[in-house]
Amino acid sequence: AKSGKQLWSVLTVEKDDNRMITGAPWVFRGKVAIGHGGSDTGPMRGYVTAYDQKTGKQAWRFYTVPGDPAKGFENKAMEMAAKTWTGEWWKWGGGGNVWSAMAYDARYNRIYLGTGNGSPWNQKIRSPGGGDNLFLASIVALDADSGEYVWHYQVNPGETWDYNDAMDIELGDLTIDGKLRPVIMHAPKNGFFYVLDRETGKLISAEKFAHNVTWAERIDMKTGRPVEHPDARFPDGKKFGFFPDNLGAHGPEAMAYSPKTKLVYLPIAEGGFVMHDPEPLHAWNFIPGLGVGPSVVAYDDPSRGPRTNRLTAWDPVAQRPVWSVPREGQRAAGVTATGGDLVVQGDVSGTIGIWSAKTGKLLWSFDAHTGIMAQPVTYMAGGKQYITVVVGWRGSTPNGWTKEWDYRAQKRRILTFALDAKGKLPNDDTTPAPFVDDPAFKVDAARVAAGDKVFGVRCGICHGYGMLAGGAAPDLRRSDVPLSIDAFNAVVREGAFVDNAMPQFAELTAEDLLNIQHYIRSRTRDSIAAK
């Protein structure tokens, strides 16, 4: 820490296995634990690894789903979990990646893992006979020294909707029925707020924090299991209207707990979609070249209205909101609560706000000139309190739900605030590049329709569904590459930009590429006409 000299380095996953580090490591009792993401990109079995803090030597590894029974089980927990799976799940990996949430509990010397969705999402493919599929969509408690299993609580048995449980895990002490209890407070994607006993993992309470939850009626307090809607698993080819959607009523954006107010400050999103099985179901596979493929058909239903988000102060004992304020856009940003009874959050518009933690009254705001997703942090230095936030908007699935922040024009910065600070931001020019078009290009409606389908599967996850880029990759309406079919072919099919993180799609046909080109031209002209 004094010199910046590297002491050790370790590869936490296998080389070229499509896993990726997506969450911060946790440091505790001389160890460093880290998970990974990737269960949406191909067959993958999740795990968390702990390393010796001084040497980098592996201390333990815990798998979150069982492997091939023929090869034996790593421990009794995996042997138990295997009984909740059917078919040849190990060929699909199973999933359960710990891609974000962990928490260390010094009181019990445990580390809690928030596990991910199934790989693939659709249980009918990975575990065709059903089952709970442990430890998907669960909080799993491990002994911090040995990595041995202690207990688990599964929020979505037999997870099949991308309702992973990788949202942050807040620890605290709450007075419940007159008794002070050490608890976990947890608000995953599925729209229910859970309070668990940290010692035993027993469910204390669970209520809906999202306004609209259609997949389940309630959580049964006797069993701890959700009472699912009879059509939630889209039986017999049925379609089902889901709330929340797969981005979740609460995503990876951090919530905050104040031990002073005893409230949780929760970024909540409201949005739904329609889901059903792909056809033919058992011919499904991950998309070559890209890896992603949800194994379900999911799409927005415009009649359900736009996605919205709000900041809510939630009472975890009474399981009810105390105050709530609407926020701009359809994706939330991380939240911080301070010891001075303040709540801090940014939003997609670039506005940083500070509210009274008790009343929700807006006390201060600032225009950061670009969208904000990150959680602010607060700290003391030299006797003065500071608040710092990383600004810059992006998302792995921009999908046109947010204000458009140009991939290259937005000003990504680290901003720090203090009470007596006098600094000002420059007058930034964040004007996006102009739309690019060739008036001589004749758009074919049939090719546009065909290109829409290919673009949605292969391109939208980075370049934006509906071609409304959100900052993760260039906006193709503003690029001259698709104007030339030869240049477009060099980039897409021949992989000219692979070194710049643009995947190669050699499996696409010349017809596919031509259809995508027509779709891009059509959407570009729609955008020009709408200006």
Buried (B, 14 or more C-beta within 10 A) or exposed (E): EEEEEEEEEEEBBEEEEBBEBBBEBBEBEEBBBBBBBBBBBBBBBBBBBBBBBEEEEEBBBBBBBBBEBEEEBBEEBBEBBBEBBBBEBBEBBBBBBBBBBBBBBEEBEBBBBBBBBBBBBBBBBBBBEBBBBBBBBBBBBBBBBEBBBBBBBBBBBBBBBBBBBBBBBBBBEBEBEEEEBBBBBBBBBBBBBBBBBBBEBEBBBBBBBBBBBBBBEEBEEEEBBBEBBEBBBBEEEEBBBBBBBBBBBBBBBBBBBBEEBBBBBBBBBBBBBBBBBBEEBEEBEBBEBBBBBBBBBBEBEEEBEEBBBBBBBBBBBEBEBBBBBEBBBBBBBBBBBBEEBBBBBBBBBBBBBBBBBBEBEEEEEBEBBBBBBBBBBBEEEEEEBBBBBBBBBBBEBBBBBBBBBBBEBBBEBEBBBEEEEEEEEEEEEEEBBEBBBEEEBEBBEEBBEBBBEBBBEBBBBBBBBBBBBBBBBBBBBBBEBBBEEEBBBBBBBEBBBEEEEBBBBEEBEEEBBBBBBBBBBBBBBEBEEEE
